Amino acid sequence: MILKMKLSRLVFILVILVMPSLSFGNDNANALFLKANAYYTKGQYKEVLGAYRQIVDEGYQSAPLYFNLGNAFYKTGDIPSALLYYEKAHKLAPGDDDINFNIRFVNSRTTDKVGQNPEFFLYSWWKTFMLNFSIGTLSAMSIVFIFLASAMLILYFFATSVSLKKASFYTSLLLSFLFALTFFIASEQTAYFEGHRQAIVFTSSVSVKNSPANSSNALFVIHDGTKVNILETNNGWLKIALPYGNEGWIHAADAKEI
């Protein structure tokens, strides 16, 4: 019930949020997005999926677009696909509360209730801080800070007042520090997601093997909707790990990478 309320409220907000990201594309993408949202308000979720996926197939990506796709898949009962697109949205907007809420909510509907290992509190704090902003936001902040720092530096060279020179110089230093900080956080966030390859299991029941071969022994079973970490790929097989440490091999066709 809570999720339904959040989805119906957010769909109208997301129309406004996503349009700037599509406004530089062609008219077809804009028309498809408007059509998809019209279908959504009417509850025609299969038609929604068709329109949104056409936009994705044309190469567009944004957190609101993926979020809406996740919502539509959830409405049709496709839990693995909903989680896949919620997780894709999370990578573009990791600090978004609504995306994170829906990931937790839909995860509670999966067969395998896979928790997270406890993390050292300093690392946990840093990760929360690092993922609080999207890459787009951090990039925009970096550009603004370096532009203002440059402006203050120019003012420093041309100012005739000693007090104005001091103020502009130290302001330039502060803005340069903020530029370096936002740039560093953006780099760390990019490295974090690149170093954490993950996938969603799509096959209803998967036997995890001890080696990349059909004849190898089964170690344990996982089910559709489970998120796994990808450690290695080998000839159509994925070596995967669960958060609590279990590792093994599954067919690459059994999962879709986020």
Buried (B, 14 or more C-beta within 10 A) or exposed (E): EEBEEBBEEBBEEBBEBBBEBBEEBEEEBBEBBBBBBBBBEEEBBEBBBBBBBBBBEEEBEBBBBBBBBBBBBBBEEBBBBBBBBBBBBBBBBBBBEBBBBBBEBBBEEBBBEBEEEEEEEEEEEBBEEBBBBBBBBBBEBBEBBBEBBBBBBEBBEEBEEEEEBEBBBEBBEBBBEBBBBBBEBBEBBEEBBEEEBBBBBBBEEBBBBEBBEEEEEEBEEBBBBBBBBBEEEEEEBBBBBBEEEBBBBBBBEBBBBB
